Amino acid sequence: MKKRCALVAAALLGGCAAPTEYVPRVVARGEITLRYRGAHFEAWAGGTEVARGLRWRGLPPYVACVRDAKSHADEAAAAGDRALGFSIAGGILGGLAVGGLLGTIDENNRWAWFGSGLAAGGIGLVFAGIGRLSRNAANGHAVDAANYYNDAVGSLGATCADLRYPAPALPQTK
């Protein structure tokens, strides 16, 4: 039982995500593919990285010619910014909580230090949770943006920068 609890704790603390290894070889010229590497999603098209989570900066201009894709890409970038801000604030408040708890050494103000450390830790935990939710929202919007774009433009062999669609390939006969 103890071994099972230790394995579950290690998985929760270490995370369960693994990087993707497979790189698609057959994709249309402007089609966006997604990869997961180093705890971040990456959007690739034409053999180059278009954007990367957490902030998805390059995605809105790349998908700008598809209204729904652009809307989701903008939401991805905004949610990524929120995730970064809340995560940093949560980390700072977590550090302040440790300082507040260390202040309990002061016997005259022990409960004030303890209370402020506990409050900072609680608020930091809430901010970190909001940051995590915002990160998930950013990734979801980015995937939606890629899907809308691919359906309208990318999988057909065009890009927003060059809307020329190639002729369909004829079936090969032997």
N, C-alpha and C positions, 0 to 999 in steps of 0.2 A: 504494500500500500504506500509506504514512504517513497519507494522508487518511482511509482506512478505519479505521485504528487510532485516529485522533483522534476520529472520529465515534463509535466504540464507547466510547471513554473518556468522551466528553461525555455519552453516553446513560447510562452507568453512574453517573457522578457526579451528573448532573442528574436522573435518574429518568425513567421513561417513562410515568408515570401522568398522566392528564388528568382534570380535573373533569367530572362528568356535567352535562349541560345540560338534558336532558329531564326535565320534572316530569310524572308521570302525571296525567291529568285525570279518568279514570274509575277510581275505586277504591271499595271498600266503606267504610262509615263508620269502622270501627275497624282497617282493614287497614294493616299496616306496609309502607312502601316504603323502599328504601335509596338513598342518594345518596353520591357521593364528591366531596368538595370540600376544598381546602386540606390535602391529605395525610391526611384523616380520613374515615371513613365516618360517615354520619348516618342515623339511623332517624327517619322521619316518619310520623305518622298524624293524620288529621283536620286537615290543614293546619298542624300545629305539630311542632316538633322534639321527639321523645320522648327520644332519647339520642344520644350522639356517642362515637365511638371516640377515644380510646384506652381510656378507662375505663368507658364504657357505663353510667354511674350511673343513668339513668332507666329503663333497660330492665327490670330485674327487677321493679319494682313495676307496670310497665305490662302485663307478660305473666303476672302472678302466678297467674291462675286456670287456667293450663295447666301441669301439672306438668313435662312435658319442656321446655317453653319456659322456665319459671322456672329449672330446673336449668342449662340452657345459658346463660341470661342471667347467673346467678350466677357461672358459670365465666368468662364473658366479662369481667365486672367484676374478678374475682380475677386473671385473666391480664393484664388491662390495668394493674392496680396493680403486678404483677410487672414488666411491660414498662417502666413508668415508673421504677421503682426501679433495675432493672438498667441502663437507659439512662443515668440520672443518674450512677450509680456508674461506669459505663464512661467517661463524659465527664470525670468528676473524675480518674480514674486516667490518662486520656489526657493531661490537663493536667499531672498530676504527672510523667508520662513526659517531657514536654518540659522541665520544670524539671530533672529528673534528667540529661537529656542536655546541658542547658546547663551543668550543674555540672562537666562534663568540663574546663572551663577550669582548675579546680583541679588542678594537675599532681601534687600529692602523693596525691590520692584519685581520680584520673581513672577508674580501672577500677571502683571502688566506685560512683561516680556513674553511670557508663555501665551497669553491671549493674543498679543499682536502677531507672534509667530504662527500660531494656529490659524488666525484669520488670513494672514498673507498666504499661507500654504493652501487654505481652502479656496481662496480666490484664484490663486495660481493654478490649482487643479481644474477649476471651472474654465479658465482661459485656455489651458492646454487642451481640454476636451472640445471647446469650441473651435480651436485651431485644427484639431483632428477632423472634426465634422466638416469644416471648410475645405480641408485638403481633399476629403472624399468627394465633396460637391464639385471642386475644381476638376478632379480627374473624370468624374461622370460627365460634366459639361464638355470636356475636351474630347472624350470618346464620342459623344453625340455630335459634336462639331465635325469630327473626322468622318463619321457615318453619313451625315447629311451632305457633306462635300463630296465624298466618294460616290454616293448615289447620283448626284447631279453632274459632276464634272470629272473627278479623279479616276474612277474606274472606267470611264469612257476614253481615257487617254489624253485628256486636256489638263490645263492648269488655269488658274485665274489670270496669271500673267500672259498666257498664250492659249486662247480659247479655240485653237484649231483642233478639231477632232479627227483622228486618223480614220481611214477607211476600214471597215470591218474585215477581218481576215477570213478568207474563204476556207472551207473545210479541205483538208489535205486528202488527196486520193492516192492510192498506191497502184 
